[in-house]
Amino acid sequence: MKNRKPLSLHIPAPSQRPGDKPDFSHVELSPAGAVPRPDISVHPRNISDLAFSLIRVLDDSGKAVGPWNPKLDADTLRRGLKLMILTRAYDDRMYRAQRQGKTSFYMKCTGEEAVAIAQTFALERTDMCFPSYRQQGILLARGYPLVEMMCQVYSNLRDPLKGRQLPIMYSSREFGFFSISGNLGTQFSQAVGWAMASAYKGDDRIAATWIGEGSTAEGDFYHALNFASVFRAPVVLNIVNNQWAISSFQGIAGGEQATFAARAIGYGLPGLRVDGNDFLAVYAATQWAAERARSNRGATLIELYTYRAEGHSTSDDPSRYRPSDEAKQWPLGDPIARLKNHLIVLGEWSEEQHEAAQKEAVEQVRAANKEAEGFGTLGSGNLPSAKTMFEDVYKDVPWNLRRQRQDLGV
């Protein structure tokens, strides 16, 4: 018998816990403007380094630099900033509503607003989005009514989903917003399947989908990458790495071993790693991936490197698993503040305009909320009728369900 060392198992653990001083010294940031922008026709094997660097456009002074600068006009930037402000105001209002017992559940996207807004700007209105639960900004950017969103959260008489979905799991075929699923990994598989069908029919619409880094540990993620690679599906695959999957830090999903963008390499797909708090970088990377998909060159995997500033949901207390002030120390800052500073540097915005935009967003949300509450809230009991459970399932309702409905008297 040989003398051998006993085997040991590595259990990933975050470097800081509650009470510790936040430390992001391990985060490697590429200088703004330093990462090259390849042509969309490039072979994925020739850009594997992009999966390990970080695409950034805005430098520390608020200037847009480098080859990824999309050179968006000031009107587009202002619209993007206002939509991010509106998204945050909406989140704050609905969070308070949950605390007041008007809904059972809510999830904020604080610190991640640039992901949904900038990416929606880079896509076309007819493209189909398969979101996770922090992309409410997609609906706002596409003009979906605030009142309808709130009614869904309140599960009231005007709930467009008739109380069948958990609050915040929106769905709108008209606005190209596929139903959010609690089993998040499935969004990747479904988006790839939709994109394959679009290509098979000779359509010109592409798909885009989002999951968190924690969901990359699910089998659906790998199934989707395999099909996307084999069939060159026209889809943009987004991983929002906000560092935390509920209370599990990103290392549990493999983030200690390699970047999440690097998952693309084994499937022959291009992988881009992007500063998720840089509105311009997010837009530019998404635009590149969308152009590639529309040119029949297939899918792109994008890792959006950001930070979840708030709790996972209203059921979560992040102070139990991470330092309470960690979000303030995040080295990539706040997406709203960064775009605001960029516009000020351009001479296209001011502190006064910013304050006015914040007040306008709060008033817009307040007015919409007053209207939505007029149709009831979860706490008020004004819920969709029981008869709705028999609707929208069968074209011809079977006899036994007709009998059940008659017995209920609805």
N, C-alpha and C positions, 0 to 999 in steps of 0.2 A: 504494500500500500504506500502510495506517495503522500507526502505531507502537502496538503493543498489548503489554500486559504478558503474560508467559508464564503459562499456567494452572498452578495448583498444587493438589495433592490434600491434603485434611486427613486425617491419620492419628491417630485418637484415642489418647491415651496417659495412663496414670494419673499423678497429680500427684506421687506418691512411689514410689520404688523401694527395693530393699534397701539399708540403710545410711542412708536418709533418716529424718528425724524425722516420725512420723505427724502428719498435719494434716487435720482434718475441718472446718475453718472454712468450707468451701464448702457443708456440709450445712445446709439451711434447715429448722428445726423449728418447727411451729406450737405455741404454748403449749398445755399440757394443758387440755382442756375448752373450747378456743376455737372448734373447728369445729362448725357447726350440724348437727343430725341431722334430715334431711327425712323426711316421710312416705313410705312405700314406694310410694305412688301417684304421686309426683312424676314429671314428664317429664324424661328424661335431659338434655335441653338446658338445663334450669333449674338443674342442679347440676354443671355442667362444672367449676366451681371446686374441687369436692371431689377432682378428679383431680390437683390441684396443691398442695393443702394436705396436712396429715398428721393423721389422726384419732388423738388421744391421750386417755387417761382418767387414768392415774396421773401425778401431778405429782412433783416432785423430793423432796417430803417423804413420799411413799408414800400420799397420799390419793387417792381416786377422785373426780374432779370432771367437771362438764359434762354435756351432754345425751346423750352416748353411754354414760354409765355404766350398765351392764346390771343393776346392783344384785343381783349374785349373792350367795347366802347363804354363810355361812362354811364350811359343810360342803362345798359345791361347790368353793370356792376351795382348801380344804385337799386335797381329792381331786385337783384339778388340779395343785397344787404337788407332791404325792407322785408323781404320774404323770410329771411332768417330771423329778423326781429319779431315778425308776426308769429313764426313757429314757436319761438321761446315764450312769447306772451300767451299763446294758446296753451302751451304746456303748463305754465304757471297757473292759469285759471282752472284747468281741468284737474290739476293736482290738488288745488284747494277744494274743488268740488268733491273729490274723493274723500278728503279729510272731513268734509261736512256731511258725509253719508249720502251724497246724491248719486254716487255710482260706487260700484264694488271694487274697482281696480283701475289703475292708470300707470302708464310708463312714459317717462320723459326722455327726450333725446338731447338734453343740455350738453353742449360741447361738441355735438355731432351734426349740427344743422347744415354745415357746408356740404356734407356727404349727399344728402337728399336733394338740396336745392341746386347745387352746381351740377350734379349728374343729370338731373331732369333738364336743365338748360342745355346740356350737351346732347341729349337724345331728341328724337322727333316726337311730336304729339301723338302719333299713331303707334309708336313702339309700345310693346307690352312690358309692364313692370311686375316683377314677382318679389315683393318686398318682405323684409323682416318687420319687427314691430317698432323700429325707431326711424322709419322713413315716412312719417306723416307729412313731411315737407313736400313729398312728391305730389300729393293731392293738392296742397296749397299752391304749389308752383303751377299746377295745371288748372287752377281756378275752381276747384271743387268747393261747394258752399260750406262755410264754417258751421252754419246751423245744422246741416246734415251730418257733419262729423260729430258735433256735440250730441245730437239726438241718438247716434249710434252708441256713443259712450254712456249715455243715460238710459239706453234700452227702453225708450219711451214710446208713445203712440206714433211718433214720426220716425222711429228707427227704420232706416232703409233696409236693414237686415232682419227686422221683425223680432229682435231679441234672440236670434239664433247664434250670434257670435259673442265671444267674450269682449268686453269693452276694449277699444283700441285696435281690434282686428277688423279693420275696414275692408270694404270690397266695392269696386265700381268698374264694371265692364266698360261703361261709356268713357271713363277717364283712363282706361288702360291700366287699371290697378287690380291685380289678381288678389283673390282673398288671402289674407294673412292666415297662416297656420301656426298653431302652437308647437307643432313638430317642425321646427324651422328648417332642418336639413332638406325636407321634401321640396322646398322652393327651388333649389338648384336643379333637381331632377325634372321637375315640372317645367321650369324655364327652358331647359335644354330640349325637352320634348316639344314644347310649343315652337321653339326656334326651328327645330328640324321640320316640323309640319309646315311652317311658313316657307321654308326653302323648298320643300317638296312640292308645294303648290305653286311655286314661282312667284310668291308674294315679294314685297319689298320692305316688309317690317321686320325689325329685329327684336330680340328680347333682352332684358336686363334683370338681374336678380341679386339679392343681398342676403347674406347671413352673417352672424357674428363669428369670431374666431373659435368660440367653443363648439359651434356646430360643425366645424371641419373635422371633428372626431367621429362624426356620424357616417355610416355607410353610404347614405344618399349623396354625400359630397363627392366621394370617389366614383360612384356610379356615374354621376353627372359629368365629371371630368373625362371619364373614359368615352362616353358617348359623344361629348362635345369634340373630343380630339379625333375620334374615328370618322365621324360624319361631318366634321368642320361646321358645326352648328353656328349660325349667326347670333351669338349671345355674348353679353358682357357679364362676367361672373365676378361679383364683388364680395370680398371678405372685409367686414368692418371690424378691424382689430382695435377694440376700445379697452383692451388690457384685462377685462374682467367678464367672465360668464357667470352671472349671479355672484356667488362668493368664491368661485374658482378662478385663479389668475391664469393668464394666457399660457403659462408653462404647462399646465395640465393637458392642454390640447396640442402640445408639441412645440410651443413657441421658444423654448430654451434651445432646441436642437437646430432649428433653422427658421427662416422667415416663413410666413404663410404663403407669400407670393411664390416661394421656391417649390411649392407643391406642384406648380404648373410644369416644371422642367421634366419630370418623369413622364408626363403625358404629351410632350412635344408641343406644349402651348406656350405662348409668351406670358411671362409673369411680370407685372409692374407693381412696384411698392411706392406708395404715394403719401405725402403729408396730408392727412385727412382734415387738417384744420386750415389748410391753404386753399381758399375758394378757387383761385386760378389754377393751381396744380391739379385739383380734383377735376375741374372742367377739362383741362387739356388732356389728361390721361384718358378720361372717358370719351372725349372726342376722338382720340387716336384709336381706341378700341372699337368704337362704333363705326368709324370709317373702315377699319379692317374687316369687321363683320359684314358691312354692306358691299364690300369688294369681293365677297366669297372667299376670304382668307381664313375664316373660322373664328373661334372664340379667343378671348383674352381673359386672364385671371388678374384681378386688381386687388391688392391688399391696401386698404385705407387705414393708415396708421393714426389713431386718434385716442381719445380717453373719455370714458364714461364719467362725467362730472357728478352725476346724481346717483341715487340708488338704482338697482336693477329694475325695481318697480316700487309701488306703494307698499308692497309686502316685505320690502328689504330695508335693512339698516346697514349701510356700508361701513359705519364706524366700528362694527363688530369684527371686520376682517382687514381693514386697511387704515393707515393714518388719516385722521379726520380732515387735515388740510392738504392732502396729497394732490387733489385736483388743481389747487392754486399753484403748485410747483411744476405742473406739467410743462416740459420745455417747449412744446409747440404752441402754447398759448390758447387763446379763445378765438374761434373762427370769426365771430362777429367783430370783435375788437380789431383783428388783423385786417379784415376787409375795410372796416371803417378807417383805419389809419392809412391804408393804401389810397383810398379816395381823397382823404385830406391831403396827402402828399401830392396827388394829382391836381389839387385845387378844385375838386369836384364835390366836396362835402365839407361840413363844419360841425363843431360840437353842438351848435344851436340846431342845425338840421337833424342831427342824430337824436337829440333830446326830443325834438318835435315828432320824429318818426316813431320813437318809443311810445310817446303819449298817444299818437294816432293808432298804433297797433293795439294798445291796451283798451282804448275806447271802442275799436272795431270788435275786439273779442268780447268786451263787456256787453255790447249791444246784441251780438249774436247769441251770447249765453242767455240773456234775458228772454230772447225769442224762443230759444231751445227749451228752456225751463218751463215756458208756457205750455208745452206739450207734455210736461211731466218729467220726473226724475225717478231713479230707482227707488229712492226713499219715499216718494209721494204715492207710489202705487199705480200711477197711470201707465200701465204696461200694455204691450200689444195684446190684442184679443186672443183667446185660446184657439179660435178658429184658424188662426194663421198657421198652426202646426199641421194643418191638413192641406195647405196650399203649396204650390211651386215644386211639388215632388213628382206627382203622376199627371200625365196628360189626361188619362181617363181614370178617375178615382175608383179603386176597387170597392166592391159592395161592403166589405167588412169595415173599411174606413168611413164610408158613408153612414153606416149604422152607428159607429162610435161617435161621429159628429152629431148625429141626431140625438143620441143618448145624452150628449153634453148640452144639447140645446143651443148650439152656436152656429 
